[in-house]
């Protein structure tokens, strides 16, 4: 499995237990950065315009859009508020697929890697 990150993605990895957070930040920081292009910006704008992801969290929309446009299989996130929850996942998938891309699976690190 090839892992990449979008820009400064992974800031939420620093939350929680200090020792575990340091371990997560080190892992995320070592990942290569995924290319963010103009198309990702447009798809992120659609996710916000269609009120799937709140405007104040446009960076999160950019992460999902970038992963979709780069053909990633997963977006691994601790963001359960407006990305990784049942209602939002369905809406994100609908917007991305309606615009001709395959939506990556939106899941927590624990779902992919087990207990971190």
Backbone as JSON, one array per atom type, in Angstrom:
{
  "sequence": "XXXXXXXXXXXXXXXXXXXXXXXXXXXXXXXXXXXXXXXXXXXXXXXXXXXXXXXXXXXXXXXXXXXXXXXXXXXXXXXXXXXXXXXXXXXXXXXXXXXXXXXXXXXXXXXXXXXX",
  "N": [[0.85, -1.17, 0.0], [0.66, 2.13, -0.94], [1.3, 5.19, 0.61], [0.37, 8.57, 0.95], [0.28, 12.11, 1.64], [-1.87, 14.99, 1.78], [-0.77, 18.12, 1.25], [-0.36, 19.94, 4.2], [-1.7, 18.03, 5.54], [-2.89, 16.0, 8.23], [-2.75, 17.34, 10.56], [-4.59, 16.93, 12.59], [-3.62, 14.66, 13.7], [-2.06, 15.29, 15.83], [-3.66, 15.5, 18.04], [-5.04, 14.46, 21.24], [-3.7, 11.84, 23.36], [-0.44, 12.59, 24.41], [1.98, 11.11, 23.89], [1.12, 9.16, 22.03], [0.19, 10.91, 20.08], [2.56, 12.17, 19.25], [3.84, 10.02, 18.04], [2.05, 9.49, 15.94], [2.22, 11.93, 14.52], [4.89, 11.87, 13.68], [4.8, 9.7, 11.93], [2.98, 10.6, 9.95], [4.29, 12.9, 9.07], [6.43, 11.87, 7.68], [5.45, 11.0, 5.3], [5.24, 11.16, 1.7], [4.17, 14.04, -0.21], [1.07, 14.51, -1.8], [0.2, 15.59, -5.07], [-1.48, 18.65, -5.58], [-3.82, 19.97, -7.65], [-5.38, 22.35, -9.96], [-7.86, 21.26, -10.68], [-8.55, 19.87, -8.4], [-9.04, 21.95, -6.65], [-11.36, 23.01, -7.83], [-13.13, 20.83, -7.52], [-13.19, 20.67, -4.74], [-14.4, 23.11, -4.19], [-16.95, 22.53, -5.18], [-17.78, 20.6, -3.31], [-18.04, 22.21, -1.08], [-19.83, 24.21, -2.03], [-22.1, 22.69, -2.48], [-22.8, 22.21, 0.05], [-21.8, 20.03, 1.43], [-19.42, 19.79, 2.8], [-18.59, 22.06, 5.32], [-17.96, 25.56, 4.64], [-16.0, 26.78, 6.22], [-14.26, 24.74, 6.6], [-12.87, 24.24, 4.27], [-10.34, 23.34, 3.58], [-10.39, 20.66, 4.3], [-12.19, 19.7, 2.41], [-10.57, 20.04, 0.19], [-8.59, 18.12, 0.69], [-10.03, 15.69, 0.38], [-10.95, 15.96, -2.27], [-8.51, 16.13, -3.68], [-7.4, 13.61, -3.17], [-9.32, 12.01, -4.47], [-9.09, 12.85, -7.17], [-6.53, 12.07, -7.71], [-6.7, 9.38, -7.75], [-6.59, 7.88, -5.38], [-7.08, 5.2, -3.06], [-7.97, 5.37, -0.43], [-8.95, 7.79, 2.03], [-7.56, 8.59, 4.89], [-8.51, 9.51, 8.01], [-8.92, 11.3, 11.1], [-11.03, 12.9, 11.34], [-14.07, 13.06, 12.3], [-16.2, 14.73, 12.39], [-16.95, 16.26, 10.03], [-16.14, 14.78, 7.82], [-15.59, 11.92, 8.06], [-18.07, 10.33, 8.69], [-21.2, 8.57, 8.72], [-23.39, 9.93, 7.38], [-22.14, 12.11, 6.05], [-20.17, 10.84, 4.5], [-21.7, 9.54, 2.5], [-22.76, 11.75, 1.11], [-20.44, 13.06, 0.22], [-19.38, 11.07, -1.45], [-21.42, 10.98, -3.41], [-21.25, 13.54, -4.67], [-18.6, 13.52, -5.69], [-18.63, 11.25, -7.38], [-20.65, 11.98, -9.15], [-19.35, 13.84, -10.61], [-17.63, 12.43, -12.14], [-15.48, 11.02, -10.98], [-13.88, 8.42, -9.04], [-14.73, 7.85, -5.74], [-12.61, 7.9, -2.96], [-12.34, 5.52, -0.24], [-13.47, 6.66, 2.85], [-12.09, 6.69, 5.91], [-11.09, 5.79, 9.28], [-7.79, 5.88, 10.8], [-7.53, 3.66, 12.46], [-9.31, 1.84, 11.34], [-7.94, 1.11, 9.06], [-5.28, 0.47, 9.83], [-5.41, -0.78, 12.3], [-5.09, -0.69, 15.91], [-3.53, 2.24, 16.8]],
  "CA": [[0.0, 0.0, 0.0], [1.4, 3.39, -1.02], [0.64, 6.22, 1.4], [0.78, 9.94, 0.71], [-0.55, 13.06, 2.36], [-2.22, 16.2, 1.03], [-0.24, 19.33, 1.88], [-0.06, 19.82, 5.63], [-2.65, 17.08, 6.1], [-2.44, 15.24, 9.38], [-2.67, 18.18, 11.75], [-5.4, 16.33, 13.64], [-2.84, 13.57, 14.29], [-1.45, 15.79, 17.06], [-4.64, 15.56, 19.12], [-5.14, 13.32, 22.14], [-2.56, 11.44, 24.19], [0.79, 13.24, 23.93], [2.93, 10.13, 23.35], [0.53, 8.61, 20.81], [0.14, 11.99, 19.09], [3.92, 12.35, 18.72], [4.09, 8.87, 17.16], [1.25, 9.7, 14.73], [2.78, 13.06, 13.77], [6.12, 11.41, 13.04], [4.43, 8.84, 10.8], [2.37, 11.42, 8.91], [5.3, 13.81, 8.54], [7.36, 11.15, 6.81], [4.79, 10.62, 4.04], [5.37, 12.09, 0.58], [3.01, 14.91, -0.41], [0.3, 14.29, -3.02], [0.04, 16.79, -5.91], [-2.77, 19.35, -5.54], [-3.95, 20.75, -8.88], [-6.54, 23.23, -10.1], [-9.09, 20.46, -10.69], [-8.88, 19.56, -7.0], [-9.66, 23.17, -6.12], [-12.73, 23.1, -8.33], [-13.96, 19.81, -6.88], [-13.35, 21.09, -3.35], [-15.41, 24.17, -4.21], [-18.25, 21.87, -5.33], [-18.14, 19.99, -2.03], [-18.46, 23.31, -0.2], [-21.02, 24.86, -2.62], [-23.25, 21.8, -2.3], [-22.98, 22.13, 1.5], [-21.39, 18.71, 1.91], [-18.4, 20.14, 3.79], [-18.76, 23.49, 5.62], [-16.99, 26.47, 4.02], [-14.87, 27.04, 7.13], [-13.38, 23.57, 6.55], [-12.57, 24.03, 2.85], [-9.1, 22.56, 3.46], [-10.78, 19.25, 4.35], [-12.74, 19.41, 1.09], [-9.42, 19.94, -0.71], [-7.95, 16.82, 0.93], [-10.84, 14.64, -0.22], [-10.93, 16.17, -3.72], [-7.18, 15.8, -4.18], [-7.28, 12.15, -3.14], [-10.18, 11.45, -5.52], [-8.55, 13.16, -8.49], [-5.26, 11.35, -7.87], [-6.98, 7.95, -7.77], [-6.26, 7.22, -4.12], [-8.09, 4.25, -2.6], [-8.44, 5.73, 0.9], [-8.61, 9.0, 2.78], [-7.49, 8.16, 6.28], [-8.69, 10.74, 8.78], [-9.56, 11.27, 12.42], [-12.05, 13.93, 11.3], [-15.39, 12.44, 12.3], [-17.23, 15.77, 12.41], [-17.49, 16.62, 8.72], [-15.67, 13.94, 6.72], [-15.69, 10.48, 8.29], [-19.26, 9.85, 9.39], [-22.07, 7.9, 7.75], [-24.16, 10.87, 6.56], [-21.26, 12.9, 5.21], [-19.52, 9.96, 3.51], [-22.62, 9.34, 1.37], [-22.86, 13.0, 0.36], [-19.15, 13.26, -0.45], [-19.31, 10.09, -2.54], [-22.36, 11.38, -4.46], [-20.7, 14.69, -5.4], [-17.4, 13.12, -6.42], [-18.98, 10.33, -8.46], [-21.45, 12.74, -10.11], [-18.41, 14.61, -11.43], [-16.8, 11.54, -12.94], [-14.33, 10.42, -10.28], [-14.16, 7.4, -8.03], [-14.5, 8.39, -4.39], [-11.84, 7.02, -2.08], [-12.98, 5.16, 1.02], [-13.18, 7.59, 3.93], [-12.02, 5.82, 7.07], [-10.17, 6.18, 10.34], [-6.54, 5.11, 10.79], [-7.74, 2.38, 13.14], [-9.96, 0.94, 10.39], [-6.95, 0.67, 8.08], [-4.04, -0.04, 10.41], [-5.6, -1.33, 13.63], [-4.85, 0.24, 17.02], [-2.27, 2.99, 16.65]],
  "C": [[0.9, 1.24, 0.0], [0.63, 4.45, -0.26], [1.25, 7.57, 1.09], [-0.08, 10.84, 1.57], [-0.81, 14.26, 1.46], [-1.7, 17.39, 1.81], [0.16, 19.09, 3.32], [-1.0, 18.84, 6.31], [-2.06, 16.29, 7.25], [-2.34, 16.06, 10.64], [-3.47, 17.6, 12.9], [-4.69, 15.14, 14.29], [-2.2, 13.98, 15.6], [-2.4, 15.88, 18.23], [-4.56, 14.32, 20.01], [-3.89, 13.09, 22.96], [-1.26, 11.94, 23.58], [1.77, 12.26, 23.28], [2.4, 9.55, 22.04], [0.49, 9.66, 19.71], [1.51, 12.21, 18.45], [4.25, 11.23, 17.73], [3.31, 9.05, 15.84], [1.82, 10.82, 13.88], [4.06, 12.67, 13.04], [5.8, 10.56, 11.81], [3.86, 9.66, 9.65], [3.41, 12.33, 8.26], [6.26, 13.17, 7.58], [6.76, 10.8, 5.45], [5.06, 11.63, 2.94], [4.06, 12.86, 0.37], [2.39, 14.66, -1.78], [0.11, 15.61, -3.76], [-1.39, 17.35, -5.8], [-2.84, 20.22, -6.79], [-5.2, 21.6, -8.88], [-7.85, 22.46, -10.08], [-9.52, 20.11, -9.27], [-9.54, 20.77, -6.35], [-11.1, 23.31, -6.56], [-13.64, 22.06, -7.68], [-14.2, 20.15, -5.41], [-14.41, 22.18, -3.25], [-16.81, 23.59, -4.38], [-18.71, 21.25, -4.02], [-18.63, 21.03, -1.04], [-19.75, 23.93, -0.72], [-22.27, 24.01, -2.42], [-23.5, 21.48, -0.82], [-22.73, 20.73, 2.06], [-20.36, 18.88, 3.01], [-18.53, 21.64, 4.05], [-17.62, 24.35, 5.06], [-15.79, 26.72, 4.92], [-13.89, 25.87, 7.19], [-13.03, 23.22, 5.1], [-11.29, 23.23, 2.65], [-9.4, 21.06, 3.51], [-11.39, 18.81, 3.02], [-11.62, 19.23, 0.08], [-8.71, 18.6, -0.54], [-8.7, 15.7, 0.22], [-10.79, 14.75, -1.75], [-9.59, 15.76, -4.33], [-6.98, 14.29, -4.22], [-8.1, 11.52, -4.26], [-9.56, 11.66, -6.9], [-7.21, 12.48, -8.76], [-5.44, 9.84, -7.79], [-6.61, 7.19, -6.51], [-7.41, 6.3, -3.7], [-8.72, 4.66, -1.28], [-8.1, 7.17, 1.23], [-8.68, 8.57, 4.23], [-7.51, 9.41, 7.14], [-9.3, 10.45, 10.15], [-10.72, 12.27, 12.45], [-13.44, 13.29, 11.16], [-16.51, 13.47, 12.22], [-17.8, 16.04, 11.03], [-16.83, 15.89, 7.55], [-16.05, 12.48, 6.96], [-16.86, 10.14, 9.21], [-20.26, 9.39, 8.33], [-22.8, 8.88, 6.83], [-23.27, 11.63, 5.58], [-20.57, 12.05, 4.15], [-20.4, 9.77, 2.28], [-22.69, 10.58, 0.49], [-21.58, 13.28, -0.42], [-19.05, 12.34, -1.66], [-20.21, 10.52, -3.7], [-21.8, 12.52, -5.3], [-19.52, 14.26, -6.26], [-17.75, 12.22, -7.6], [-19.82, 11.03, -9.54], [-20.54, 13.53, -11.06], [-17.32, 13.73, -12.04], [-15.58, 10.92, -12.28], [-14.8, 9.3, -9.36], [-13.82, 7.99, -6.67], [-13.67, 7.4, -3.59], [-12.67, 6.65, -0.85], [-12.53, 6.15, 2.08], [-13.22, 6.8, 5.22], [-11.01, 6.34, 8.09], [-8.87, 5.37, 10.21], [-6.71, 3.73, 11.42], [-8.41, 1.37, 12.21], [-8.96, 0.36, 9.39], [-5.79, -0.08, 8.73], [-4.2, -0.74, 11.76], [-5.3, -0.28, 14.68], [-3.5, 0.91, 16.85], [-1.78, 3.37, 18.01]]
}
